Amino acid sequence: MTAIAVSTAVSSGRVELVNVRHRLLLIAKLRVLWVLGGFALIAFLALGRIAALGLFEQAPEVRSMAEALLPERGDIVDRNGAPLARAFPAYSLWFNPKAMEGGPPLVKSPEEVAAALMRIFPDEDYDRLLERLKAGRPAYLRHRILPEDANRIHALGEPALEFPRENERYYPQGSMGAHILGFVAADGHGRIGMEQVYDQRLTDPAMRGTPSVLSIDTRVQGALEDELMRGINDTQAKGAAGVILDVDTGEVLALASLPSFNPNLIDQAGALNIFNRVTNQVYELGSVIKPITIAAAIDAGTVGDLSRRYQSNRPLQIGGFEIHDSHSFGASLNVPEALIHSSNIVTAQVADELGAARLNATMRSLGMDERPYIELPAKGFPIWPRGDWSRITTMTVSYGHGIAVTPLHLASAYAAMVNGGIWRPATLQKLAPGTAPAGRRVFQASTSARMRQLLRMIVDLGTGRKANAAGYRVGGKTGSAEKPGAGGYRKSSLVATFAAAFPMDHPRYVIVAMLDEPQGTAATSGQRTAAFNAAPIVGRVVPRIGPLLGVMPDDSRDVDISDLAPLVGSGDGE
């Protein structure tokens, strides 16, 4: 090859190399431009978004520290500030079968996981857990679990078991006062009790920072529930109900329906006990109505001379019906003796003289023809004889048959009977001093004073003696009523009630204790009547709650019954 040819080849190679370099530089510049263009587009979009936020969206709400610290739901406390219901953040156990995308929902078998969870939560339902794990759908397995339980679940190595943090409602007193409080459902709203009544207030940001104060005293509530449960255990009763009421204000210090439920965890058994026996169930309460009849007759003037005697050893035959006593108390009884021995025959005669219109009017004035006055949503409507009362209806109502009311109706009526004659509605709200409702007058003050004497005599000398609490001057009346059923009254099924007030020289509190279908046991000497089962409950409750409420025992004081004592012989009865 000649020198010229070589030179030409070299020159051609250099030109080609230069061209390659130019192409590479051009490609690099284009890439840089693309990158810069991409960044410019992103910046443009970001600026557009910022502009849109500024032009069309509101700025985030500015909250104060105090508002940020508010609970999601306000607290409920008792009259002394003791917590009854609180909100707090807690873990829940959630089954998320999609946590292992593309694989099985669980590492272990559903049976193994359910068994492992049962070792952590022995109170859980194995079948329910297994059903939810096998269903393969997202589901809550348990609400409100402790951090240490979450750690134990995490150690199982199941990604599908998750622990979301949620706001939970907690009831530090457990089942105590459950029928008063109710519970918060999964939708975040209250059910059945004051949780439902106060639902809007408890969730309102302007109000939920201030606790809602109830009239309840947890110490008194605990004592009442404890003694009612003892009564259930002693008598093998189906259930019990009780209420303690301030006679001058209508404030409810305690209200119990047993068996109860735990609002922290409502299981199947608890759900069956949600029904409130105190405010929602009506009963024919029997002889506890007799003092109301006598008070109405004294007030009307048809009973003036308490020494007057009524025949008591022959059943009353009225229109094909027969009114009789459990046993004969002698040829005749006066009104004090009739209450002490609990005579249907004498009470019916008093009501017959009083007349249907006046007894009806008294019962209406005591609210016994309408649902009880209290804030709770569940309130039973009384069984009330409609139309003009016949003679036999008037007589049977006079001793507590043919009319059915709630234990709360009875408590409010007794409060009016002993407080000077004023009926006031029951309330679960703590009232400021001097703000009690005016109420309405049902009895004259003189009638109320006489009834305090008579009720005290029943406990001192009659069927209520087992309710006596030394130094507390308890007065009250027993009532043992057969439950109605198909074909008539069932002699084997009783409702045993004791309605009382203390101290009777200056009444401050009414107590009603009721047992549903108590049995005769060794603890009650084989007896099923209120004198042997309901009255002792009151006799135990009063000394427990008296000092807590500022009522100290004092044997030097009592109701003056010196003008009535000579009229009364000793006796026992219902």
DALIN-V281603 format. One record per run of one state. SS is the DSSP state (alpha for helix, beta for strand, coil for the rest). FROM is the first residue (numbers start at 1). TO is the last residue. If there is no record, write none. Layout:
{{SS | FROM | TO} {SS | FROM | TO}}
//
This chain:
{{coil | 1 | 2} {alpha | 3 | 56} {coil | 57 | 64} {alpha | 65 | 68} {coil | 69 | 75} {beta | 76 | 77} {coil | 78 | 82} {beta | 83 | 95} {coil | 96 | 109} {alpha | 110 | 120} {coil | 121 | 125} {alpha | 126 | 135} {coil | 136 | 138} {beta | 139 | 145} {coil | 146 | 146} {alpha | 147 | 154} {coil | 155 | 160} {beta | 161 | 162} {coil | 163 | 164} {beta | 165 | 170} {coil | 171 | 177} {alpha | 178 | 181} {coil | 182 | 182} {beta | 183 | 184} {coil | 185 | 189} {beta | 190 | 191} {coil | 192 | 193} {alpha | 194 | 197} {coil | 198 | 198} {alpha | 199 | 203} {coil | 204 | 211} {beta | 212 | 214} {coil | 215 | 217} {alpha | 218 | 235} {coil | 236 | 238} {beta | 239 | 246} {coil | 247 | 250} {beta | 251 | 258} {coil | 259 | 267} {alpha | 268 | 271} {coil | 272 | 282} {beta | 283 | 283} {coil | 284 | 285} {alpha | 286 | 300} {coil | 301 | 309} {beta | 310 | 311} {coil | 312 | 315} {beta | 316 | 318} {coil | 319 | 320} {beta | 321 | 323} {coil | 324 | 331} {beta | 332 | 333} {coil | 334 | 334} {alpha | 335 | 341} {coil | 342 | 343} {alpha | 344 | 354} {coil | 355 | 355} {alpha | 356 | 365} {coil | 366 | 382} {beta | 383 | 383} {coil | 384 | 390} {alpha | 391 | 398} {coil | 399 | 403} {beta | 404 | 405} {coil | 406 | 406} {alpha | 407 | 418} {coil | 419 | 421} {beta | 422 | 423} {coil | 424 | 426} {beta | 427 | 427} {coil | 428 | 428} {beta | 429 | 429} {coil | 430 | 439} {beta | 440 | 441} {coil | 442 | 444} {alpha | 445 | 461} {coil | 462 | 464} {alpha | 465 | 467} {coil | 468 | 474} {beta | 475 | 485} {coil | 486 | 487} {beta | 488 | 502} {coil | 503 | 508} {beta | 509 | 516} {coil | 517 | 521} {alpha | 522 | 524} {coil | 525 | 533} {alpha | 534 | 549} {coil | 550 | 561} {alpha | 562 | 565} {coil | 566 | 574}}
//
